Amino acid sequence: MININNLIQEILPTEKETKTTSRIADKVLKLVSNETKNIPQITGVDLGGSYAKGTWLANSADIDVFIKFYKDTPKAAFTKIFKKIGHTALREFNPYEKYAEHPYVIAEVDNVVINVVPCYDVKKGEWQSATDRSPYHTKHMKRHLTTLQKNEVRVLKKFLKNYNIYGAEIASQGFSGYVTEVLILNFGGFLKVIQNIANIKNNEIIGQKSRDFDTVITITDPVDNNRNLAAAISKRNIALFILACRAFLKNPSRKIFENKPGKSREHWENVICIKFSYTNRVLDVLWGQTKKALSALNRQLKLHGFVVIRDHIVISKERIHIFLFLESFCISKISIRQGPNVFLKDAVSRFIAKNTNNIIWVSNDMTLLCLDEREYASIFSILDYLLSNPSVAGIPNGLHDDIKTYTLTGGEQFNDLIKQKAAPIMSDDGAAVSST
């Protein structure tokens, strides 16, 4: 049986790291606070994130600095003032911007990531922006998590990281740091989280129910009962978490916290890569567009008779790679189209009129069938058509110009670097699906 206390000691920040991070937090808070003086729209500056809540992992601290604005501050002024403060306060650390609902300023100070984030200073339930809840999250966790529970949050984060399902970014759609805190607070500790998730039922609610949500499970935000934290987590990642918890209970070993790759089968002859460059834009927007494009392509390929086994997206600095693992690159040139039952008189007439050039016959179950000749029997030909006609394929407008720069490469021509990018679709899910 694994000793949780021993694991806690391994992932706790050292005294030296804690002092260094504390020094950086104090410095950054002072820098930002100094820039907010005499600005009438601002009510104050607070520390947030895993550092403020005492749940950060060793060598992985993140410090959030929240600049709070009066609720009647216009959105344009809110953004303009915040950006100026963030860039000026962190100017010696080469700050840059990222975007979610609105921009936030990021810098790295001695290997510690600093996020300067704006929010409105509002009462609970009167949210005006997505970040308005964050100061309440920090206060709630600081007030309710015990020291032991804070450390067990760290254990849960480590556990989730091992399965690559930690992180709230749209690229990963995993479990955020705040979700891990909510789970520990709700169930009481790491082992209790594992036990409850291993036995969770479909549509189960974790926390207080306020209304029905259309997700496989619901994780209620204790600060806002109308918010479902599970809505941002992909179904696949929820499934992996459930399986990982069951695997841990079956074999509660230290090894389950070691990031070992799963079994791999190299079927490169069945993998195709779509590569294209893109114009610079907000990364979260780009991820959203690319995921929608992939869904559209998968839908079209299915309609044309191709079976996509798995897919994978890699977005690097200048290029996007979409990998498709297919049952086959080539399919039969003919297919059977099913028509209506003979008792549906009008539908039968329409079916016959529409397929006058095809062979039509009646099946044993009294439905009409016809033999169709496929226009595209090769994965290269169908993808050439879809990528050259992105509006027909259903690809988001924002990617149309980018995706037309595509190249297609079959897996047998992949170099080692491309194989490394595509590796996830050739591997299983490791310990989560292991029988040992």
N, C-alpha and C positions, 0 to 999 in steps of 0.2 A: 504493500500500500504506500502510495506517495505521501511524503511528509510535506504538508503545505507550508509549514513554518520555515523549513529549509529552503523551499522554493522562493518564499518571500524574501529571504536574505539574499538570494542570488539576483533578484530583479530590483531590489531597493536601490535607489541612488546612494552612492557613498557619501560620507560626511563632507568630503572635499567637493564633490559635485553639487551637493545641496547648498553649500556655502557659495559656490561660484554662481549657481543659478539664482540664488537669493540676491546676490550682489547685482547681477544683471537686471533682475526684475525691479529692484529699487532704482537703479540707474535709469531704466527705460521709463518707469512710471514718473520719475522726476522730469525727464526730458519732455514727455508728452504734457504733463501738468503745466510746466512752464510755458508751453506754447498756447495753452488754453486760457491763460490769465487775460482778463479784460475782454473776453469774447462773450457778449451778453446772451448768445443763444445756447451756451453750454452750462449744464448744471453740475458736472463733476466728471471725474475719471476714476475707473475701477479696474482692478486686476481680475482676470477670469481665466478660463481654460484649466487644463489638468494641473498646472502648477499651483494655481490659487486654491484648488480643491484638495491638493495633496494626493493626487492619484496618478502622477506621471511616472513613467518607466525610466529606469537608468538609461542614460545616453539618448533619451528621447523626450526631452522637456519641450513643451510649447507654452509660451506665455501670451495670453490675450490681454490687450489693453483696450477697454471700452470707453469711448468718448460719448458721454450722455448729453443729448440735446433736449431742450424744451419741446414739448409735443406740438406746439404751434409753429415750429420752424419749417418753412417751405422745403420741399424735397430738393430743389435745386441748390438752395443755400446749405442745406444739410450735407449734401455731397461735396460741394465746392469747399466749404470751410474744413470739413474733415480731411479731405485729400491734402490740402495745404498744410494742415497741422501734422499729419502723418509723415509727409515727405520732409518737412522742415525739421521735425523732432529727430528723425532717424537719418538725416542727411549724411552723416559720417559712415553709415553702414550700407550704403548703396540700396536704398529701398526701391521696391517696385510694387506694382498693383496686380491684384487678382480680383476676379469678379464673381459674385453670386447674384443675389437680388440687387445689390449695389456694390461698389468697389470697396476693397479693404487693402491696407498697405502692409507689406511684408518686408522684413529684413532679417538678417542672420547676425547675431552678436555672439562671438566666441562659440560657434556651433549650436547655439540655442535659437530656435525660430521664434520671432516676434511677430504677432499679428495685431495691428492697430485697427479696431473695428468701431464703426459708429452705431449708435442705437438711440432710440427715443426714451426719455425718462418718463415712463407711463405707469399707471396702476395695472395690476393684474387684470388680464382680460381685455385691456384697451390697446392691444398691440397695433402698431402702425408699420412696423417692419419686422422681417424675419428674425432679427437679432435682439429685439426688445426683451425676449424671454431670457436671454443668456445671463444677465446679472442676477435674475431670480433663480436660475439653475445653480449658479455658484453659491448663492446664499443658502439655498435649500440643502445642497450636499454638504456644505461646511457645517450646517446646523445639525444634520441628521446622521451622517456617516460617522461611525466610530473609527478610532485609529486602526483597529483590526480590519474593519470593513474596507477602509481606504486601501489597505495593503492587499486585500482579497480582490478589489477592483483591478489592481495591478496584475494579479494572477490571471484573472479572467481576460484581460487585454492580451497577455502573453499567449494564452490558450487560443484566442481568436486569431492572433497574428500567425500562429503556426499553420492555420488552415487558410491563410490569405483571405479572411473574411472580416478583417478589422479595417475600419476607415469609412467615413461617410461620403467621400467624394463620389460624384456621379460615375466616375470610371470604375469604381469598385462596388458601389451600392452595398457596402457592408455595415457592420455595427459600429456606431460612433462611440467615442469615449463616454458621452453622456448616457447612452443606452446601457453601457456596462455598469455605470454607477446606479442607474435606475433598477437594473436587474438585481444587483447585490443588495440594494436597499430594500427591494420588494421581498426577496426570498431569504435574506439574512446573511448569506455567505457564499463562497465559491462552490462548495460541494452541494449546497442546497439548490443553487442555480442549475448545476449539472443534472441533479436528480429530477428537478421539475421540468427542465427542457427536454430531457430524455423521454419523458412520459407525456409531453404536451399533446393536447388534442387539437384537431382542426377547428379554427375559429375561436380558440380559447383566448380569454382576455387576461392580460397581466396588468394588475393595477385596478383602479376604480373605473367602472363602466359609466360612460356618459351618453354615448350614442353608438349606433352600429357603424362599423367600417368595413369596406369591401377588401379585406386583406386576410391571408390565411391565419394569421394571429394578430392580436392587437397588443401593443405596449403603450399604455397610457402615460402621457407626460404628467407627472405629479404637480407641475406648476400650471398646467393648462389641460384640464380633462377633455377638452374638445380636440386635442392634438394626438394623433396616433404616430408614435415614433417608428413603428414597424413599416409604415407606408413607404419609407425611403430605402428599405432593405429589400434586395431582390429575393424572389422565391427560392432561387437556387441557394443563396447564402443562408437563408433560414433552414432549408433542408440540410445543408452541410453542417450547420450548428447542431441540429437535432441528432444527426448521425454521429457527429464527433462526441457529443455528450454520452450517447449510448456506448460508443467504443471505449470511452474513458471508464465508464462504470464496469464494463466487461473486463478491462485490463487497466486499472488505475496506476499506470507506470510513469516514471519520469520521462521515458522515451516519447511519450505523447506530446511533450513540450518541445521536442527537438524537431526542427523543420526538415524532415526527410522527404524527398520526392517520391511520388507513387510509382507503381510499375509503369513501364513505357513499352509501347509497341510502335515500331516505325513503319508506317504505311504511307510513305511519302508519295507513292504513285497515285494516291487518292486525295492529295491535298493540293489546292490551288491558292495562289496569293494574288490579291488585287492590291496594287500599290499605286498611290497617287500623292502628289504634293498638295499643299493647301496654303491659302493666304492667311496671314496672322489674324487671330481673333481670340476671344475669351475661351480658355481651355474647356470649361464646363459646357459652354455652348457647343464647341466642336465635338465633344464627347456625345452630347445629346443628339446632334445631327448625325453623327456616324452610326450611333446605335439604331436610330430610326432608319437610316439607309440600309443597314444590315438586315433589319426586320423586313424591309420592303423587298430586298433581294431574295431573302429566304422564302418569302411568300410567293414571289414570282417563279422561283425555281421549283417550288412544290407544285404550282399550277401547271408547269411545263413538264412534270414527271421526274424531276431530279430529287434525290434523297440526300439532304444535308444532315450528316451525323452530328457534327459539332462545328462551332465557329469560334473565332477569337479575333479581337482587335488589339493592335499595338499602335499607339500614337507617339511618335518621337518628335524631335524638334522641328523637322521640316516635312516629314512624310507620314502618311497613314498606311498601315498594312492591315488588310482584312484577309484572314485565312479561313477557308472553307474545307472541311474534311467531308468528302462525299462517298456515298456507297459506290458510285461509279462515275467516271468522266463521260462515258458514252452510254446512251440508253437506246432502246429499240426505236426504229423509225416509225413504227406503227403503234397505235394505242386503241383501246376500246372505249367508246363513249356510251354511257348509259342514258337511255331515253325514258319516256313515261310508260306507265302501265297502259295496256290496250283499252281499258275502260275509260281513260281520260281522252275522250274523242278529239277535242280541240287541240290539246297538247300533242297528241299523236300526229295530227295533221301538220302542225307547225314543225315538228321534229323531222318528218319526212320531207317537207318542202325545203327545209334548211340543209338537208344532207342528200340532195339528189345525185351528187357525184360520188357518194360513198356507198359501200356495201352495207345494207341494212338487213337485219334479221330479228326474229322474235326468240327470246330466251325461254327456258323452261318455266320461269316464274312469271311469264306473260308481260315482260317489259321489252321494249325495243332497244336494240343495240346497233351501233354502227362502227365500222372500222375507220379510224382517223389516221392520217399521215402527219406526223409531227414536222413542224417547220424547223425545229432545232433539236438535234439529237446529240450534240456535243456540248460540253460545259463551256468550251471556249466560244462557240458560236452564240449561245444564248447570252453569255455574259457580255460579249461584244455588242450585242443588240441592246441589252438593258442599260449598260454603262454609257453607250452613245446616245441613248434616249432616256435620260434620267427622269423626265416628267412622266413618261409612260410607265417607268418602273416604280414610281411613287417615292423617289428619293427626294428629301427635303430641298427646297429651292436654294437654300444657302450653300449647298454642296454641288450644285449643278456644274458650275465652271471648274471647280476643283476636280471633280470625279472624272471629267472628260479627259484629264491628263493621264489616265490610268495606263498601267501595263499589267499583263497577265503572265504569271509564271507557274508552270507545273512543278510539283514537289520534287521531282527527280532532277530538276535543274537548280534546286536551292543550294546556296553555299552554307557554310557552317553558321554564319551570323543569322541568316534568315531561318535556319532550322532552330536556332536558339530562341528566336522570337516566337516561332510556331509551336514550340515544345509543349505548352499546356494542352493542346488538343490531342497530343499523342500520349498523355499520361492520365492515370486514374486519380482518384481523390484521396490517395494515401490511406492513413490510419482510419479515416472516417468510414471507409468501405472495406477495411481489412477484416479477415475472419479470425485473426490472432490477437 
